[in-house]
C-alpha cells in the first residue's frame, strides 16, 4: 500500500494540472461620450475636469464610469466589489495640456504611476490620484504641482476616503 501512495499523489497532481484554466480576455477601454453618467453621482462624466476612470466588470461586461480616479479606487475598496473587476482604465495624463479635457488615452490602473497630494483637484473638487503612463511624466507633474508618486496598490486608503483639506488637494 505504501508503494502505491506516491503514484496516487503524482496522478492527482497531474490530473489537477490538466484542468482547463479559465482565461478571461481583458476588455479594451471604451471612448468617453457625453451620454456616460458617473456611478456614484449620476452626473455626466465628461463635464468634470481631471482624469476619469472606467471599470469593467467580469460577470456581465458592464462598464462603470467615474468622474474621478479616486472614486473608482474607493469603489474597489467596498466589500465584495474588487472580485468583480476585470480591469480599470484611467486617463493617462502624460502630456496633458488642459485639465478640463484630459487626453483620451487610457492606461490600466495597475500599470499607471500616480501622483497624490498635488495641488490639482478631481472632477468632484477634492485631491486627485493623477495617473500617468510613464514615470518620467509623473515626475514632471510633481515638479510642476507637488505631491508624491506611488503605485496603484500603494495609494493609502485614508487618502482615498479623506475629504478634508489635509488630503493634499487644493480647495
N, C-alpha and C positions, 0 to 999 in steps of 0.2 A: 504494500500500500504506500509506504514512504517513497518508493522508487517512482511511483506514478504521479505523486503530488507535484513535482517540478514541471511535468509535462502538462498537467491540468492548468497550472498557473500560467505557463507560457502560452497555452492555447487561448486562455481567457484574454491575455494581453493582446495577442494577435487579432482576435475577433473584435476587441474594442477598437483597435486601430483601423479596422475595415469599415467601421460605421461611417456613413456619409456625414460630413460636416456641412452644416447649413452655411452657405456663402451668400451674404446679402450684399448686393452692389450698392455702393454709396451713391445716392441720388445727386444729380447735378444741381448747382444753385439756380434759382429762378430770378428773372428780372423783377425788379420792384416796379409796380404800376400804381396808379392813383386809386385803384379800387381795393387796395390792400389795407386792412384795419389792424391795429395793434391788438394783441391777445388780451392784455390786461385792461387797456384803456378804451378800446373800441374806436379810437381816432385814426385818421388817415396817416399812415406811417410816413409817407413821402413829405408831409407837411412839417415834420420835425427836423431840426438841424442835427448834425453829427452822424456818427456811424450807426448803422442799423444791424439787425440780426434776423436770420430766418432759420427756424428749427424744423427739421424734417423728422417726423415720427416713423418708427419702424413698422408698427402694426397696420396702419392704413394709408401710409404715404401722405398724411395730412401735413400741411406746412403752417406753422405758427409764426407770425411776424411780430417783431418788437421794434419800437422806435428808439430803443436804447440797448446797447450791448449788455449793460448791467441788468436790464430787465430779463434778458434771455438767460443770463447766468443765474439770476435769482430763481427763475423757473426751474432750472435743473437741480436746485438745492431743495425744492419742495419734495416732501416724502413721496417716493414711488415714481416721480417723473423722469429721473435720469435713465431708468432702464428702458424707456420708450423712445429714446433719442437715437436716431440713425446717424445724424450729422447736424452740426450747427455751422452755418456760414455767417461771417461778419464782413462788413465793408473793409477792404484793405485800404487804409488811409494813406498809403505811400503816394507821395506826390500830390496830396490834396491841395486844392487852391481855394476852395470855398467851403467853409464849414456848413453852410446851409444846404449844399448839394454835394454829398460825398461821392467819390468816384464809384461807378457801377461795377467795380472789381470786387470779387468775393474770395475769401480765403477761409479754409476750415479752421474753426476755433482752436483746435488742438495744435495747429502749426503756426499760429499767429504769435507775435510779440506784442504785449500790451503795455501801455503807459497808464499808470494810475497815479492819482494825486496831482494832475496837471491843472492849469488854470482854465481849461476848456470844460464846458458843461454838456451834458447829454441832451437829447431831444426832450427830456422831461425836466430839464433845468437843474439837474444835480451833477456831481462829479461823474465823469465817464471813464470807463476802461477803454482806451483808444487802441484799436488793433492795427497792426502793421504786418505786412508780408515779409519784411526783412528787418534784421536787427539794426542795420545802418539807418533805415528810415525812422525807426523808433528812437534811436539815439539823436538824430537830428531834431525830432519833435521835442524831446526832453530839453535840448539846448534852447529851443525857442519858447517852450511853455512850461518847463519844470516837470516834476514828477519822477517816477522810477519805473524801470522796465521789469516786467515779470511775465512768466508763462501763464497760460490759462489755469492750470491746476494750482498755481501759486497766488492767485488773486484771493486775498483774505475774505472770508465770509462776512466779517464785520465791515469791510469796505463796501461789499455788495449791498448790505442792508442798512448802512448808516446814511440817514437822510439829512443829517445836521451839517452845519458849515465846516466842521472839522474834517470832512471827508476828502479834502483836497480840491474840491470843485469850487469854481467861482460862484458867488451868489448873485 
